[in-house]
Amino acid sequence: MKPLPAPIIGFLARHRLLSLAVCYGDVPWAANAFFAFDEQDNRLVMLSGRGTRHSEMLLANRYAAGTIAGEPRDYSVASGLQFYGPARILEDPREREAALAIYRRRFPRVLDVSAPAWEIKLLQVKYVDDVQGYGTRLLWDRHGN
């Protein structure tokens, strides 16, 4: 697996909220979710109940796309990230607990969790960082393509 570049890792460490885009059939849907970044496996960990619309759609079509961005007052210092990859509920108790440990490090107040833990394996990432100069882009692909 190709490692994520340091600027992308830093960006993911500074942010907590993603916008998730899913689709099943010809119906798209978007939702926001808090996430924790797992640097070891290049994945995002989130919590979401099975009954939410985006979870139901992910169970039918596991591929998701999304964005992570701040909202700076000065657009010349904007940065953001677009991602794509497969999502799945972590059913195995060991996988779930490991993911929850990552999530709890990011969100210490989350103690008793009944919602399923999900992972989104990052397959492709596009990072935009106008702080480094307008139009600065960094592309990453898990398999190095």
Residue, then its C-alpha position, 0 to 999 in steps of 0.5 A: m500500500k502506498p503511504l499517504p503524503a504528510p500534508i494529507i495526514g496532517f489535514l485529516a488529523r486537523h478535521r473531524l467532520l466529513s460529508l459522505a456521498v452515497c448512491y443506490g440505483d439512481v438515487p444519490w444521498a449525502a450525509n455528514a458524519f464525525f470521523a476519526f482517521d486511522e493512519q496505520d490503515n489509511r481509513l476513516v472510522m465513523l459511527s452510524g446506525r443501520g437505519t439511517r438512509h446513508s447506512e442502508m444505501l451503503l449496505a446495498n452499494r458499499y462504495a462512497a465518496g466524500t469531502i472534508a473541508g474547513e470553512p475559512r473566512d479567507y478563501s485564499v487559504a482554503s483547503g479540502l479533501q475529496f475521497y473515494g473508497p469502500a465502506r463496511i460495518l465492522e462486525d468482528p468484535r476485535e475489529r470493532e473494538a480496535a476501530l472504537a479505540i481510534y474513534r474514542r481517542r478523537f472523541p473521548r466523550v463517546l463511551d457507550v456506543s450502540a451504533p455500528a462502527w464503520e470503516i471507509k478504506l481510502l482508495q483515492v484522495k485529492y487534496v487541495d491546499d490553496v495555502q501553498g498556492y492557488g490551485t495546489r493539488l495532491l493526488w493519492d491512490r492506495h495502489g500507486n496508480 
